[in-house]
Amino acid sequence: MQIGPYTLRNSLILAPMAGVTDLPYRELCRRLGAGMAVSEMVASNPALWDTQKSRLRIVHGNEPEPRSVQIAGSDPSMLADCARYNVEQGAQIIDINMGCPAKKVCRKEAGSALLADERLVERILTATVGAVGVPVTLKIRTGISPERRNGVRIAKIAEACGISALAVHGRTRADAYRGQAEYETIRAIKQAVRIPVLANGDIDSAEKAAEVLRITGADGLLIGRAAQGRPWIFREIDHFLRTGERLREPDIEEVATIMLGHIAHLHRFYGEYQGLRVARKHIGWYLNTQPNGAEVRRRVVRVDSAEEQLGLLREYFGRQINAYSESSDVASRTTALATY
Ligand SMILES: Cc1cc2nc3c(=O)[nH]c(=O)nc-3n(C[C@H](O)[C@H](O)[C@H](O)COP(=O)(O)O)c2cc1C
């Protein structure tokens, strides 16, 4: 898939998720098969840029190209300035958030609330595309409400304003996260424009990914919640789309290696105090699907040091490897856990 000058190695993209898609998680998902990973949104109000939270959101480290940063707001000139600022900080693609229903975002008439004002959408897109020399992408929902599915009109406005790719979550703003995502409107949007269209919403397996591509005719997919605690979903989907065969689930040792590496990276990135708190939700997601995960999860949320957090996880995985392994090299395999 092509976005401006960038050819992605596949068309599977980690959806932007505030509080989740930070640098450690984006790097991990890229390593495990995502073609691109969109950052957490950055508020367009410059008064908010100098906070620790915003500063960390614009760190790119060794993140592979292309680095896509999402911006949110409702004032065209502020969004244009914010886009320029983020390009100076290393963003190679700017993504505009018109898809988020969160109250914190919508109260300020940003996110998906903007879809109600098509003239404002046009002004925002024109200002932002005109402000930067990098591709600008847009993320929307299918409309304001089931009675006002104006996604096709918004998509045409986006194309006319020079937007390079459009991601569509198959729910309206009024739907929030209720019900099932519907893909017919995404299909109608895909048929109405020539820019790449990415389908999004409830894609949680390789088979579902193939089905959504078939129904919508979309050029690629955005995957959000299903990647929480399962960052390897990208390589599973990629493999299935290329070969038609299911990739084997990672074994317990690989899960341990991925998870411990991720948690240790969070500790380094945020520092101990914040790092172990951010890590708790990821640990919860990873352990959701692991045997006896609930018990260790309860203990992990109570500890207040990074070393203890990692220690409990090492102990847990050591036990699991012992319990599920028939071979005699358990000792050497569990020793590998100590490297994190
Ligand atoms: C915790 C969380 C945070 C999110 N933050 C954002 C955001 O900052 N910007 C945005 O456009 N969408 C945001 N979303 C929406 C997702 O990008 C995605 O559109 C939605 O979750 C549907 O996709 P999924 O079913 O694959 O999760 C967020 C979703 C979740 C669950």
The ligand as an SDF file (V2000), in Angstrom:
LIG
                    3D

 31 33  0  0  0  0  0  0  0  0999 V2000
   -8.1930    2.8390   24.4000 C   0  0  0  0  0  0  0  0  0  0  0  0
   -8.5590    3.4250   23.0600 C   0  0  0  0  0  0  0  0  0  0  0  0
   -8.0570    4.6680   22.6980 C   0  0  0  0  0  0  0  0  0  0  0  0
   -8.3700    5.2120   21.4500 C   0  0  0  0  0  0  0  0  0  0  0  0
   -7.8130    6.4160   21.0900 N   0  0  0  0  0  0  0  0  0  0  0  0
   -8.0210    6.8960   19.8440 C   0  0  0  0  0  0  0  0  0  0  0  0
   -7.3520    8.0790   19.4110 C   0  0  0  0  0  0  0  0  0  0  0  0
   -6.5720    8.6930   20.1390 O   0  0  0  0  0  0  0  0  0  0  0  0
   -7.6030    8.5100   18.1410 N   0  0  0  0  0  0  0  0  0  0  0  0
   -8.4670    7.8550   17.2930 C   0  0  0  0  0  0  0  0  0  0  0  0
   -8.6630    8.2870   16.1630 O   0  0  0  0  0  0  0  0  0  0  0  0
   -9.1060    6.7360   17.6950 N   0  0  0  0  0  0  0  0  0  0  0  0
   -8.8910    6.2430   18.9270 C   0  0  0  0  0  0  0  0  0  0  0  0
   -9.4850    5.0590   19.2950 N   0  0  0  0  0  0  0  0  0  0  0  0
  -10.3100    4.3360   18.3130 C   0  0  0  0  0  0  0  0  0  0  0  0
   -9.4870    3.2670   17.5790 C   0  0  0  0  0  0  0  0  0  0  0  0
   -8.4660    3.8620   16.7980 O   0  0  0  0  0  0  0  0  0  0  0  0
  -10.3860    2.4130   16.6540 C   0  0  0  0  0  0  0  0  0  0  0  0
  -10.9530    3.2460   15.6900 O   0  0  0  0  0  0  0  0  0  0  0  0
  -11.4910    1.6960   17.4120 C   0  0  0  0  0  0  0  0  0  0  0  0
  -11.0090    1.1130   18.5970 O   0  0  0  0  0  0  0  0  0  0  0  0
  -12.1480    0.6190   16.5320 C   0  0  0  0  0  0  0  0  0  0  0  0
  -11.1970   -0.3260   16.0930 O   0  0  0  0  0  0  0  0  0  0  0  0
  -11.0120   -1.7810   16.8120 P   0  0  0  0  0  0  0  0  0  0  0  0
  -12.3480   -2.4470   16.8120 O   0  0  0  0  0  0  0  0  0  0  0  0
   -9.9860   -2.4780   15.9750 O   0  0  0  0  0  0  0  0  0  0  0  0
  -10.5370   -1.5010   18.2130 O   0  0  0  0  0  0  0  0  0  0  0  0
   -9.2160    4.5260   20.5490 C   0  0  0  0  0  0  0  0  0  0  0  0
   -9.7350    3.2850   20.9350 C   0  0  0  0  0  0  0  0  0  0  0  0
   -9.4080    2.7270   22.1580 C   0  0  0  0  0  0  0  0  0  0  0  0
   -9.9690    1.3670   22.5260 C   0  0  0  0  0  0  0  0  0  0  0  0
  1  2  1  0
  2  3  1  0
  2 30  2  0
  3  4  2  0
  4  5  1  0
  4 28  1  0
  5  6  2  0
  6  7  1  0
  6 13  1  0
  7  8  2  0
  7  9  1  0
  9 10  1  0
 10 11  2  0
 10 12  1  0
 12 13  2  0
 13 14  1  0
 14 15  1  0
 14 28  1  0
 15 16  1  0
 16 17  1  0
 16 18  1  0
 18 19  1  0
 18 20  1  0
 20 21  1  0
 20 22  1  0
 22 23  1  0
 23 24  1  0
 24 25  2  0
 24 26  1  0
 24 27  1  0
 28 29  2  0
 29 30  1  0
 30 31  1  0
M  END
$$$$
